[in-house]
Structure formats: C-alpha cells, structure tokens
Amino acid sequence: MPSLKTYRLFISHAWTYGDDYDRLVNLLDAAPNFAWANYSVPEDDPLHGGTAAQLRAGLERQMKLASSVLVLSGVYASHSEWMRKELDIAAALGKPVIGLVPRGNQRTSQAVQDAAVEMVPWSTVSIVAAIRQHSL
C-alpha cells in the first residue's frame, strides 16, 4: 500500500477559543487514511519575541512551511487583530485558506469568508476533503 501524503497545516488560532482548536486537532488526528503535520503555533509553545514585527515574522516562518491554512470562522474571528494578520500573511504567501464553520454557528466571520478558497462545515469528511482538494 502506498504511503499517505502528509499535509502540512497551519491552524489559525484565537487562544481565547482554545477548545475549538483542540477539537480540530483531535478531529484531524482521528481522521482515517489522513496524515498531517501541525505547523501551528500552539498556546503551550508560543512564539517568543516582544514586538509585533517579531511575532509576525515568526508566524510567517511557520506558515511558509504549510500547504494550507485552516481558520476557525466564528464571528470572533472578525474581532481578532492577530487572526486578521494571519489571513494577510496567508494571502501574501499564496497559501490556500480553508474556513471552518463551527458547529451550531449561523454567522461566520466575513473576513474569513473573503479570504477562504472554501468554507466547510465542521465535519471530518468535509474538512479532510477540502484539505486534499486545496493544499499545495
């Protein structure tokens, strides 16, 4: 049997909503016949460097290695300055953004909708299919 392609994913995060991040990581880990590597910046291992420019450079380094960017698109994304910066970095690097609609949400962030190549519902099948279709 051939080996699976490993998708290098950067998951945009708003650490205030860390439960969604953790659920997504668990969902991807449990997806059948799917291999991935996490290029995100997790809360327990944040980027170090005090200035906004240093933090942005760190995000760029991480995202540059990713084959796609996953963004949780709850309305909170519209109010997160750093999430908007992550969307800008993804665009500048030419990384496809996949917007994830959290379970039960009727409204999603317009900023994420505008940046995303696809908005997908919160399900393993939908998320993995979008990653396979759009990743570089």
C-alpha positions in Angstrom: 0.0 0.0 0.0 1.5 3.4 -0.9 2.2 5.8 1.9 -0.1 8.7 2.6 0.7 12.2 1.6 1.4 14.3 4.8 -0.5 17.6 4.7 1.4 20.4 6.5 -1.3 22.5 8.1 -1.2 25.9 9.9 -4.3 26.2 12.1 -5.1 29.8 12.8 -5.9 30.3 16.4 -7.6 32.6 18.8 -6.4 31.2 22.1 -9.4 32.5 23.9 -11.3 29.8 22.0 -8.7 27.1 22.5 -11.4 24.3 22.9 -12.2 24.7 19.2 -8.5 24.4 18.3 -8.1 21.3 20.4 -11.3 19.7 18.9 -10.0 20.3 15.4 -6.6 18.8 16.2 -8.3 15.7 17.7 -10.6 15.5 14.6 -7.6 15.6 12.3 -5.7 13.1 14.3 -8.6 10.7 14.2 -9.4 11.1 10.5 -9.0 7.7 8.7 -6.4 7.5 6.0 -5.2 11.0 6.6 -1.7 12.1 7.7 -0.9 15.6 8.7 1.8 17.7 10.5 0.9 20.6 12.7 2.7 23.9 11.7 0.6 26.0 14.0 1.8 28.0 17.0 0.2 26.3 20.0 -0.7 28.1 23.2 1.7 25.9 25.2 4.7 26.8 22.9 4.1 30.4 21.8 6.3 32.4 19.6 8.8 34.5 21.6 9.8 38.0 20.8 8.2 41.0 22.1 7.4 43.2 19.2 4.6 42.9 16.7 7.1 42.7 13.9 8.9 39.8 15.5 5.7 37.9 16.2 4.5 38.5 12.6 7.9 37.2 11.3 7.5 34.1 13.5 4.0 33.5 12.1 5.4 33.9 8.5 8.1 31.3 9.2 5.6 28.8 10.4 3.0 29.5 7.7 5.6 29.4 4.9 6.1 25.7 5.5 2.4 24.9 5.5 0.5 23.5 2.5 -2.8 25.2 3.6 -4.2 27.3 6.4 -7.3 26.3 8.4 -9.2 29.1 10.0 -12.0 28.8 12.6 -14.6 31.2 11.3 -16.8 32.0 14.2 -17.8 35.7 14.5 -14.9 36.1 17.0 -12.5 35.9 14.0 -13.7 39.3 12.8 -12.6 40.8 16.1 -9.2 39.2 16.4 -6.4 41.5 15.2 -3.9 38.6 15.0 -6.3 36.4 13.1 -6.7 39.1 10.5 -2.9 39.3 10.4 -2.7 35.6 9.8 -5.1 35.9 6.9 -3.0 38.7 5.4 0.2 36.5 5.8 -1.6 33.6 4.1 -2.6 35.8 1.2 0.9 37.2 0.9 2.4 33.7 0.8 -0.2 32.4 -1.6 -1.4 29.8 0.9 -5.0 28.5 0.4 -7.2 29.3 3.4 -10.0 26.9 4.3 -12.6 28.4 6.5 -14.2 26.1 9.1 -17.8 26.9 10.2 -18.0 25.9 13.9 -20.9 23.6 14.9 -24.1 25.4 15.5 -23.0 28.8 14.2 -25.4 30.6 11.9 -23.0 33.5 11.3 -19.4 33.4 10.3 -16.6 36.0 10.0 -16.8 38.0 6.8 -13.0 38.4 6.9 -12.6 34.6 6.8 -15.3 34.2 4.1 -13.5 36.8 1.9 -10.1 35.0 2.4 -11.2 31.4 2.1 -11.0 29.3 -1.1 -13.7 27.2 0.5 -15.9 27.4 3.6 -16.7 23.9 5.1 -18.9 22.6 7.8 -17.4 21.2 10.9 -17.2 17.5 9.9 -14.2 15.3 9.4 -15.3 14.3 5.9 -15.8 17.9 4.8 -12.6 19.3 6.3 -10.3 16.5 5.1 -11.8 16.7 1.6 -11.2 20.5 1.4 -7.6 20.0 2.6 -7.0 17.3 0.0 -8.5 19.5 -2.7 -6.9 22.8 -2.0 -3.5 22.1 -0.3 -0.3 23.0 -2.2 
